[in-house]
Amino acid sequence: ITDDVCELLSIKMIGLVETTQAALKISSCFGTSVNSTIIKTLMSASPLLQTFQEELDKVVDDGFMDTDDLGSTYKFVHDKVREAAYGLIPEGDRNRFHYDIGMLLYNTIDGESIDGILFIMVDQINHGTSYLSGKQRITMAELNHRAASKAVGNSNFAAAFFYSNAAMKLLPANHWESHYDLSRMIFLVLGNAARSYGRIAEATSALDEILKHGKLLKDKLDAYYLKIALLHTHQELKKSFDTCVEVLIQLGETIPATVDREVFVKRAENVLAKLNVMTENDMKTMKSPFHMSLLQFYNRGCFTSYFVQLPMMKWFACRMVEISLEHGFSKYSALGLMWFTMILAGDLIYDVHAGYRVGKIALKLLKRFDANDLLPNAYLIYYSYPAVHIEPIQSCAAMLKRGFEIALSTGDIQTALVNGVQYIQKSFLSGANLSVLKKECDYQMRLVETHFQSMAKMYVLAFQETISMLITREVLSNSTLLDQSKELEFSQAIIFHNVIQNFWLGRWERCLYYAKRSSAPSDIGQLKSIMIIFYGGLSCFQISRKGASKKSKLPKQAIALMKEKGEQSSWNYQSKIYLLEAEISSSLHENDRAIFFYNSAILAARSSKFIHEEGLACEFSALHCLKYGDKKEASILLEQARDCYTTWGSQMKVASVSRLLEECSG
């Protein structure tokens, strides 16, 4: 509709009778449509509006609005028509017009029905807050707070920020003295909404207000919790950790400055022994709000200390389980058990099956307490650590993606992004289609940039670069990840990507160079270490195949490690075991044995749906055949490898194998 037509519509509307014009004006204040609840409430609010619906029917007959068959919703036929109707209200009168509509709704609707039109009503009143008296301002502050809380429940953090900010502005200057509880509630919702909405300055200011004016520690705990999370989200990890420790000390806990390894191992083993004899029925429900608060802060401390003081993460996790064993179990006890599984999957005790079993108990506890809000945290720990060594890696990736989606829907951006990175890693290692993974990386990169997540950005960027290289051999033009920081030069994540990239590019010497700088696969980040040793071991054989002499312990270390892991999960590791056995046999010139293991590796990778490893086994088997002059069999295997790499989405590997095929036929 052009501006000329819009002007004609306005002229036509001005010619309508006053009651029909009033119906158009009122309807336009609600946006593009007005529903039956609003219509009925307004009709009962004033004798002047008893014919409101009849007037709307006339508007429909005149072609300005449509209605459904039941007459439950009236909608403007076009945005320009709505603009024309809204233009009937003089600009200087519009705020008052909205305000009067809102107050009509407020004074008419009963308390039980108010939630149905809460947002609409508050939106109208907020146009005219300058018309509110002193007592009315407090009432409307309470109403805005109610709307903000409801919006948080709906994961609409933009609306929650708007309503809680409006509520704050309606408070009197001395509100901390005159309306202490209301002030605390408003600023808490404002801090939470602003944090999830990405308004960091406003979130920090709101939470600091509570910490400054809170009378008792219990009044400040929720603000402390959000502040610790906020600091973590924006990479102030040391400050986040110190604040968490400070609160725990205020709550009466004794936090050690350092953790004695031997003493802690005995303590953790004692906790595990108690868990081993417990059934789910023995886990009585925690009744104490105080101990629930303790668990919340210990859980927050686990997240932060993982990055700044790993030994303290283990100490916090153990303490969470001890508190639960003594005082009963809550939903946060389930997270304590999850954190404890990381101790069991790490170097202190290393009992993956015990960790897997404890994790299953934790998941049952979360279900028992209907704690869907904590599922992203639980999935992150469980499917990244104990479960990934036992369950198919594809199913772990799927659950991590679910954790990402749940956390994102609730505004927990930090947990969402960590789940997201782990989902990408597990999907990548399972041979998921590279183009699909690249799109996932691009989506997560937009999220990390929107929410200023510098640490998560680094991990996502690493996968973007590695995946782009595998697809087209090109490195991202904006990426300087692999040499941007001396501090991170040999961190496990950087080494992992260097090993992966150099291996698939056929740069065996460089792959081995980085693999030798990996830490032992005995602590929490061990999946990356396991894969580094696997690819490093394979690189040694390729170096040897090319005639170079390179002594290394990696091949023996790799086969021993894969066999150990294969006992826990044949799905994830059997194809790797067979491929290493094949390479060993090939290097020893045991032709029949090598062919047997190459074929076994191909079948095992196909069975586990590791398309990239199936392609790799076909390719290495072809190289073995070429060593014995069997070009015909090598060509068949290379064609199979090319098909696998095509499905994987690696144009770079397809091109590489195609060149080998040309050499075979030449």
C-alpha positions, 0 to 999 in steps of 0.5 A: 500500500502506497503513502497515497493510498494510506492517506485515502484510508485516513480520509475514509476513516475520518468520515466514519461515525465517532464510535467506529473511529474509537474502535479503530483507535483502540484496536490500533493501540494493540498492534496488528490485532486484538483478541477476544479476551481484550475485547470482552474485558473492555466491553465490561469496563465501561458503558461507552465500550459495550458496543465495541465488538459491534463496531469492530464488525462494522470495521470488518464490513468496511474492509479495514480489518478481518476476523476469523470464523469464531470472531475471536481475533480481529486483525488489520488487513495491512500494517499501513491500515493499522498506521492510518488508524493509529494516526487518528489519535493526535500524537500528543495524546497517544501516551495518555490514550494507551495509559487509559486503555491499560488502566481500564484493563487493570481496574476490570480484570480480576486477579486470577485472570490477569496473567492472560493479558498481563503483558498487553496490559502492562505495555499499555500502562507503561506508555503513561507512567508519568500519570501515575501517583506515588502509590500507583507507581509502587503497584505498577512496579510490582506489576512490571516485576510480575511481567518480567518474572513471567517473561524469564519463565518464557525465556524471553529475556529481552522482554524481561529486561524491558519490564524489570527496567521499567519496574526499577524506574518506578521505585522511589528514591529511597526504595531500599529503605521503604520497599526493601524486598520489592527492590531486591526482587526487581534488581535480581530479575533485572540482573538475570534478564540483562545477563541473558540478554547480553546487557552486561553493564546493566546486569553488573550494576543491578547485581552490585546494587543488591550486594551493596544494599542487602541486609543479610547474607541470605538476601545477597546469595542469589545476586552473588550466584549470578555475579559469579556466573557473569564474571565467568561468562566474560572471562574474569575467571580468577575474580569469579573463582575468588568471589565463589570461595569468598561466599563459601567461606562466609557460609562457614566452609573451610576452603584449602589453599592447595590440595594434597594429592595423596590425602585427596585420593584417600578422601575420594576413594572413601566417598566412592566406597560409600556410593558403591553400597548405596541404592537410589532409595538410600538417597534421601531428599535434602531438606535444608535450604542452607545446604542446598545453597552450599551445593549451588555455590560449590557447583558454580565453583566447579565450573570456574575452577576447571579453568583456573585451578583444576585440583580445586574443581576435584576438591569441590566435587568431592565436597559436594558429594560429602555434603549430600551423603551427610545431609541428603540429596537434591538436584544440585547433588546430581551435579555434584555426582556428575563432577565426581565422575570427572575424578573417576575418569581422570588420573587420580582414581581412573575407574571409567566404569564407576564414573559411568555408573555414578553418572547414571545415578545422577541422571536418575536423580535429575529426573526424580527432582524434575530438574530439566534446568540442570540437564545442560550442565549434566549432559555437558559433564556426562557425555563429554567425559565418562559416557564418551568412553563407553557409549557410541560417540555419535549418541554422546554428540546428539546428547551434547547438542540437546544440552546446547539447545536446552541451555540456549532456550533458557538463556544460559549462553555459557553452558550452551556454548560449551555444550556446543563446542563439545558437540562439534568435537564429538561429531567431528571425531565420529566422521559427521558430514563436514559441510553440516559441521561447518554450518554449525560452527558458523552458527555458533561463531555468530553466538559467541560474537553476539555474546562476547564469549572470547574463550568459546570463540577460540575453540569454535574458530579452531574447528572452523579452521580445521573443517575448512581445511579438510573441505577445501585445503584452504585455511580461514583468512581471518584465523591466526589461531595456531600461532596467535598466543605463546601461552596457548602454543602447546595447549592440548586444544591447539596441539589437537588441531595441529595434529588433525590438520597435518595428519589429513594433509599428509604432513606426517613429520609435522603431525608427529612433531605436535603429537610428541608435545601432547600431555599424557591421556590420563587427565580430564581432557583425555579424549583429545589426547587419545586421538592425538596419540592415535594419529601420531602413531599412524603418522610414524608408519607413514614416515616409515613407508616413505623410507624415513627412519624415525624412532618413536614410542608412539606406535606401541603407545597408540596400539596399547592405548587403543586396546585399553580403550577398546575394552571399554567401547569396541564401537569407538575403538575397534576400527582404530585397533585394526588399522594400527595392527594393519600398519604394524603388519605392513611395516613388518612385511607380513602381507597376509596379516596386514590385508586381514587387519586392513579389511577388518578395519574397513568393516569395523569403521563401516559398522560404527559409521565412522565414514572418515576412518573407513576411507582412511583404512581403504586408502592405507590398504591401497598404499599397502597393495601398491607396495606389493605391486597390486595396482588393480586391488589398490585402484578398487580400494582407492575408489572406495576411499574416494566414495567415503571421503565424498560422503564425509564432505572432504573435497581435499581428500577426494582430490588427493585420492583421485591423484593416486588413482590416476597414478595407478592407472597411468 
